[in-house]
């Protein structure tokens, strides 16, 4: 028998079904007419190349099988592959083999665009008429104790983002700018719109409802611009997405789409700039720039502007919410974009502590109420005093007896302004809605909040919060190292290094670690070696795709950061 043969046998419960024998599992489409190729489920129990075939040959068999199955499976179809205990190489195996000695089924399936969505014990006794034969190509059964059934589904394809032009109204004029590539899939997603069922929206609505019982409430989200200009308070300049534009000489949308403008626009030609094909701009010192804007890193400046204009009602809680943008290092809970919710209230001097306590009590009450719909966690929330006017809102999650570290989910501070009355003090509170959603719903990777896979939002009916169940189990990870010489006399910008990794990989890098640092005693030249770990939380990611990302990453850091690769 050809080792690639897939023998299909149906019991009497499948009366009337067509049974085919000697089907080559690597060329399934050759055995079915086009109108009969849409299968909802494909089963392959205990594939093997026969005799003492090694793990490499069996991986090759699985790879060809998955590619062949992709041609005959429906969009939402499933592939079931049963393997003996330890063969798959996933944490579900007990005991688990070393990775190199397993069939690496999840990584093999990823090469054909499939993700592992479920895995459970294979129980032969529950399948009527099933008989396990074929031990060492003999007609006798083999041990299936501890065997696992792996269920694969199609993955969304890896994204390819075209340059995106965003048009907004700024200072009563329409302007256009090119969105930084790392944010193209995160601009204008509408998570906080009225028709949303995203968990971030649900948390915002529940917090608003709880606070409205203690304060008169006024929402002022409608007038907030994506771009901000002016003094940055508490945010490092290297963490900002800078946008330099000129409303006076903004190119048309057609010109922008034709690539005649980069990420920044200028109104003068008498200054120096260096812009590459990707829209990355280096502005040299001493050059004249007409106006300099940045994507808003926080909503607090808008809240402060409302107070300074006197456009507020004392005692009323003013609420602002929307996405904010910051460059940051790569980490599971470190987000280059998140939804911020800001509360502003002007109160009589001497009562600010009472206002802070009321805010905290209502935030606590709202979050504790989530326990009714997401019963897996117990939460502890407290204020950590930084100074007499500033506090961190800290949150600890106890999930099934395992206590997570404390997370700073927000900040509260007070400020004095020259207001209508000098007796008024302003209380500001800011919450990271994305981090709250992750902690409450058990989402371990911030990227999942931004997935375009509909299986994410299906788990959150409108207005409900539930414990998230990942639809991509045990995604494969791939490790690559890169070493280089840092330009002489320059401070290495690690945030820019991480930002390049985000862009070239489409957020597929989950970890960057400095593993070695060396400095030549004679010349003073400094060499750094970093280890990058690539892994997707929601899509199939193959070794070949990662290799391409790594090559592009090396090229881009050489060009943008001017490092000399080793």
N, C-alpha and C positions, 0 to 999 in steps of 0.2 A: 504493500500500500504506500502511495506517495505520502510523505510526512506532512504535506500541506493539505491533505484531504480532510474535508469537514463532512462527517457523516451525520445526517439529520434523521432522527427517528421519532415519530409521533405515536403516542398511545391512542387508544380508542376514543378518548375524550376529544380528540381533534378529528373527528369523523368528517370526511370530505376534504381534508387538507391535502395539498400536493406535497409529495415526498420525493426529494431528489437525493441521489447517492453520488459518491465520488466527486463532490464539489470542491474545486480548488479555492480555499478560503482567501487567497491573496488576489483572486481575479473574479470576485463575485458578480460583477456586472456582466461578465461573459455568459452567465448561465440564466439570465433573466431578461426578458424583453423590456424595453424602456418603460412601458406602462406598468410593469410589475416590479419596479426597482425601489419603490418607496416603502421600506420596511420600518415599522415602529420599534422593533426590537431584534437584535442579533445576539445569539448565544454562542459562546465558544467555551465548552467545558474542558479544562485540563489540556490545553494545547501543548504539543511537544514534537520536536523534530525526529524523535525515535532513537532507540538504543541509548548510547552514552553521549548524546549531543551536549556540548557545553553551554554555558549561559549566553555566550555571544551569539551562537546560532539560534537559540530560542528567542533572544531579543530581536534578531533579524526577522524571524518568522512573525512575531507579534507586530513589528513595524509594518511589514507588508500587509498583514491582516487588517490593521487599522486603516491604512491607506485605501485598501480595497473596500472596506466597509463604508468609508466616507462617501463613496460614489453611489451607494444604494440605500443610505439611511435618511429618514425624514429629518427635517430641521430640528424637531424636538425629540427625535428617537434616542434609544438607549442601546449601548453595547454592554453585554454581560460576559465577563471573562472570569471563569473559576480557575484558581491556581492552588497548588498544594501549599501547605503551611511553610512560610519563609521565602517562597519564590518571588513574590511581588516586590519585596524590598521596602514596604511601607511600615510605619509605626503600628499598623493594625496587626502585623504578623507577630506571633508569640511562639518561640523567640524570634527576634528580628535578625536576619542575616546582615553581614557587612554589605555595604552598598555595592561594591565592586563584584560581589559574589552572588548578587540577586539578578532578577530579570529586569529590574528597573522599569516596571510596567508604566508608572505614571509619566516618566520622562519619555518613554517610547511612544506612548499615546499622544503626548504633547506634540510630537513631530508630525502627527496627522491632524492636529487641531482639536484634540479631545482633552477634557479634564475629568478627573475622578470625582464623581458627585456623591457616591455612596459606596460603602463596603460593609458586608455582613457575612456571618458564617454560612458556608455552603452545607446544606442539609439534604443529603441524597435521599433519606427516607421520606421526605415530604414530596418527592417527585414520583408520581405513580408510574411504575414500569421502568424506572431508570435503573440501569445496571452499569457499574463502572468497570470497564475492561481496558486492556491495552497495556498492562504492565510490561515494560521492556519489549514491546511489540508482540507480546504473547496474549493469548485469549484468557487472561485471568485478571482478577480485580487487583487494584492497588490501594494503599491506605489513603483515605481522604480525611482522616481525623485532623481537625484544625484548619481545614481548607477554607478559603475565603472566596466569596463572589464579589468581583469588582465591577461597579456600574459606572460607565463612562457616558458623558453627554458632550454635545458640541460646545466649543468655546466661541465667544465673540472673537473676531480676528484682531490681531494687534493693530492699534490705531496708526494711521498715517495722517498727520495734521498739516493741512495747507495753511499758509499765512492767513491770518484773520484780521480784518480791518474793523475797528469799532468806531461808530459814530455817536457822539454825545453832544449835548449842549453845555457850553462852558462860558460863563460870563456873558450870557445872552447871545452867544454865537455858536454855530455848529462847527465842530472840529472833528478830525479823524486821526486815529493813531493805530499803529500796528500792535496787536496784543503780543506780549512776550510768549514765545513758543511753549514754555512750560505751563502756561495758563490758558492756552487756546480752548481746551475741552472743559474749562471751569468758569469761563465768563458767560454770564446770562443763562445759567442753568435753571433759574426759577424755583429753587428749593423752598423759598419763603413765600411764594405766591399763593393766592387764596385757593387754587385748585390742586395744591400739592398734597401728597400723602407721604412725603419724606419724613423720617423720624426727627430731623432737625426742625421742620415746621411744627410737628406735633409738640415737641418740647417747648418751643417758643409760645405756642398757643396756650399750653397748660400753665406756663409761668405767668403769662399775661393775665389769664383768668384768675389765678390765685392772688396776684398782686392787686388786681382791681377791687378785691374785697377789702383791702386795707388802705388804698390810696385812690384819689381821683386820677384817671389815666388819660394820657393823650399820646397817640401814635404820630410820629413825624418822619416816617421812612420815605415819603414820596419825593423829597427834594434833595436827596443825597447824591452827589456826583461821585463817579468812580475815581476821578482825578482830584488831587489836592495839591495845594501850593502853600509854602510858608514854613514856619519853624517846626522842627521835629522834636517832640518831647518824649524822651525815654525809648527811642528807637534808633539803633545804630544806622548810619548812612549806608553801610555795606549790606544791610538787610532790606534795602528799599528797591523796588522795581521803578527805576527812573524813566520818565517819559518827558522828552524835551520837544516842544512843539511851538508853532507860531500860528495862532488863529488868523493872522493877516494874510498868510501865504499858504494856506492849507491846500494841497493838491486835491483834485477831484477824486471821487470814489473810483472812477475808471482808471485814472493814473495810478492810484494806490494799488489796485488789483493787478496792474500790469508791472508792478515791481519798481515803479519810479520813485518810491519813497520807502524808507526803512522804518525801524522801530521809533525813530525820532524825526521830527520835522524842524526846520530852522527857518528863521526869517531874515538872517543876514548871511552873507557869503564871505565876510572878512574875518572869519575865525577858522581855526584848525579843527579837523575832525578826521577820524579813521573809522569807517564803517565797512564791515565785511558783508558777504552775501547773505548771511543769516540775520542781519539786522543788529548785530552787536556793535556798540559804538564806544570808542574811546575819545573823550573830549580832553584836549591838552590844556594844561594850566595856562592862565593868561589869555585864554580865548574868550571872546564876547558871546554870550548866549542871551537871546531875547527873553525867554521865559522858561522856567524849569518847573516841571510838574512830576508827580509820582503817583502810582496807584496807591490808594489810601491804605495805610498799614493799620489804621484804627478808626473807629467812629467817634472817639473822644473829642477830636478837634471840632467836629460838627456840633457836638453837645456844648462845648465851650463857646462856640460862636453864637449859639442860640441864647445862652445866658448873657453874653456881652452885648448882644443887640437888644436885650430886654424883652425878647419874644418868648416869655414864659409866664406861667401863673404860679406864684408861691404856694407851696403845699401840694401842687399837682406833680405826679410822677410822669415825666416825659420819657417816652420809650423810642429808641432808635434800634434798627437791626439791619443787617446786610453783610455781604461777604467783604473780607479785608485780606490784604495780600502782603506777605513778608518772605523774603529769601531766608532760608534756614538750612541747618544741617539735616541730613537724611536720618530719620529715626521713625519707629512705628507711630509715635504720638506727636511728632513734629511736623506741622502742616504749613505749606507755603500759602495756603488759602484756607480760611475758615469763616464761619458765620458768627459775627459778634452781636451781642445784644447789650445795649447800654441803657441804663436808667439814670435820670437826672432829676433831682428834687431840691428846691430852695426852701430852707426852713429857718426858723428864728434861731439866732445865736444862742448856744447853750442847749439846744434840743437836737443837735446833729447826732449825738450818740444814740439817742432814742430812735431817730430815723434809721440809723445804721442797723440797730437791733431789730426794728420792724422789717426792714428789707431782708435781713438774714433769716428771721423766723419764717417769713413767707416763702423765701427760696427753699429753705429746709423742708417746710410743709409740702411744697409742690413736688420736690424731688422724692420725699418719703412716700408721697401718694403713688409714685410710679411703681412702688413695690407691689401694689395690688394687681398690676397687669404684667409686671416682670418680676415674679416672685423669687428669682434665683439669687438676688443679691440683697445684702444689708448694707446700708450706707451710713457713713459718719461724716458730718460737715462741720467745720469750725473755722473761725477767723484766726489767722496768724498775723500778729502785729509786726509791721515793718518799721513804723514810726508813729508818731502821735496823730498823723493825718492819713496814713495809708495802711491797708490790710490786704493780705492774700485770703481768698476763699479757697480752702483746702478740702478735698474730698477723698475719702478712702472707701474702697469697695471690698466687701467680704463675700466672695463667691464660693458657695459650697465649702465653707470652712477655710478657704485659701484667701488670705488678705492681700489685696493688691497694695502697692506703695501709694503714698499720698500724691494726688495730682492737684496742681493749682488750676482750678477751673474758672477763676475770675479774680477781680480785684475791686476793692472799695476804697475811695479816698475822698477827702473833703478839700474845699478850696474857698478862698475869699475873693470876691470881685467887687468893684465899685458899682454896686447895683442901685436900684431905686432907693433901697434902704440899706444903710450900713449894718443893720441888725440881722441881715440875712446871710446865711452860710449855705454853700452848695454842696450837696452830697452826690458823688458819681459812683456808679457800680457798673462793672463790665463783666460779661459772662461769655465763655467760649462754648457755643451751642454744639459744635461738632464734637468736642471732647466730652461733653455731657452725654451726647447720643452714643458715643463709643462705650463709655463706662456703664451706662444704664442698659444698653442692649447687648453688651458682651461682644462688641466689634473690636478685634485686636489690631486692625490695620486701618489707618485713616483713609487709605486709597479706596477702600470698599465703599465709603460714603459717596464716592464720585463715579462709581462704576456705571456703565451704560447697559449692563446686563439686567434685563427685566426681572430676573429671579431674585434680585435684591429687594426691589420695592414690593414685589408680590407678598413678601413676608410681613409687610406693614400696612394692613388695611387702614384707610383714612381715620386718623384720630387715635390709632392704637399703637402702643409700644410693646414689642415682644422680644424675647431672647433670639438673637440672630443665629441662624444655622448656616454655616458656610456651604456653598454649592460647589466649591473647589477644594477638595481635601488633599492634604499632603503634597502641595505643589513642589516640583523639583527646584532645587537651587543650584546655581553654578558660580564658581569662584574664579576670579581673575585678578592677577596682581599687575600693578603698573609702578614703575620707578622712574625718577627723572631728577635732573639738576634744576634747582631753583635759580632764577635770574639773579645775577650778582647785585647785591645792595638793595634787594627788594624784599618786602615782607610778603610771605606767601598768603594769598587770600583763600582760606579753606572754604568759606561760604560760596565763593565763585566756583571753586572746584566742584563742590557738591551740586551747584546749580547746573553746570555743564553736564554732569552725570544724569541729572533729572531729565534734561532736554534730549540728549542723544538716545536715552533708553526709553523715553516715554513713561517715566516713573517706574521702571522695572528694577532699579537698584534699590535694595532694601537696607543695605549696610555698607558703610565705608569706614575702614579701620586703618589707622597708621600703624604699620607693623615694623618699620625700621626707619631710622634717621642716622645720617652719617655726614660728617663735616671733615673735609680735607684740611689737615693742619698746615700744609704749605700754602695753599691758595685761599683757604677759607670758604671754598665752594661747598654748598649744602645739598645733599641728596636725600630725597624722601621716597619711601616705598609704601603704597597704599594697597589694601586688599578690598576689592569690590565684590559684593555678593548680589547676584541677580536673581530675582524671584517675583512672580506675579501672584497676586492674591485672587484674581478672578478670570485670568485668561491662560490659554495654553502657551507655554514658552519653551522653545526647543533649544538645544545646544547650539545648533547652527545659527539661529537668530541672535543668540547672546554673543557668539563669536563676532558677528557683524557689528553689534553694538560696541563691543570692546575695541575693535579696530577704529571705528568712528570716534570713540571717546579719546583714544590716543592722538588721533589727528587733530581733534578740536582743542584739547588742552595745549597742544603744541602751538597752535595758531592763536588762540585767545589769551592764554595765560603766559605764553612765551617761555614755557619750560622746555628743557632739552631732554628728550627721552633717552633712556639708557637701554 
